[in-house]
Amino acid sequence: MAPSTLKPDVPITLQELEPSSEMFKQGASLRVTGILQSYDVDSAVVVIQDGSARLKIDTQNLRDISFRSNSTFQFIGELLIQPNNDAILQARVGRNVDGLDLNLYQQSLIIRRQHEAKLLSSRRP
């Protein structure tokens, strides 16, 4: 298996974040985007969803952010994986991105990765 090529704040889709993925690593620095499904004020945990994929986000370190159900949010943080393979993102940054077309955003991630792979292969001897 190739070494992990994760970089800080790697933008990923929630569908990509599954236990078999190379991105599903303890402490991985990720950027995730999804629709806010719920917010627990006591625990400061939100749940975002994109399609059928969901992720819990610990927002206790965020300030000046207002959570609204069915709004689109983007979070940057580190992935914490529980012993039962449940994951939660410890958010450092969060923002409302209402108006973002998630399908177009996912297409742009694919194009970005293709471009990065092309650049990497052109730099190899």
FENGIUR-V658622 format. One record per pair of residues at least 4 apart in sequence whose C-alpha atoms are under 6 Angstrom apart, sorted by sequence separation. I is the first residue (numbers start at 1). J is the second residue. If there is no record, write none. Layout:
BEGIN
I & J
I & J
END
This chain:
BEGIN
40 & 44
49 & 53
81 & 85
82 & 86
19 & 24
40 & 45
49 & 54
81 & 86
39 & 45
48 & 54
81 & 87
17 & 24
39 & 46
48 & 55
80 & 87
38 & 46
47 & 55
80 & 88
38 & 47
47 & 56
79 & 88
80 & 89
37 & 47
46 & 56
79 & 89
36 & 47
37 & 48
46 & 57
78 & 89
36 & 48
45 & 57
77 & 89
78 & 90
35 & 48
45 & 58
77 & 90
34 & 48
35 & 49
45 & 59
77 & 91
34 & 49
44 & 59
76 & 91
77 & 92
34 & 50
44 & 60
76 & 92
76 & 93
75 & 93
11 & 30
75 & 94
9 & 29
10 & 30
11 & 31
12 & 32
74 & 94
8 & 29
9 & 30
10 & 31
74 & 95
9 & 31
73 & 95
73 & 96
72 & 96
73 & 97
72 & 97
72 & 98
71 & 98
57 & 88
58 & 89
37 & 69
56 & 88
57 & 89
58 & 90
59 & 91
36 & 69
58 & 91
36 & 70
35 & 70
36 & 71
35 & 71
35 & 72
15 & 53
34 & 72
14 & 53
34 & 73
33 & 73
33 & 74
32 & 74
32 & 75
31 & 75
31 & 76
30 & 76
30 & 77
29 & 77
29 & 78
28 & 78
27 & 78
28 & 79
27 & 79
26 & 79
27 & 80
26 & 80
26 & 81
END
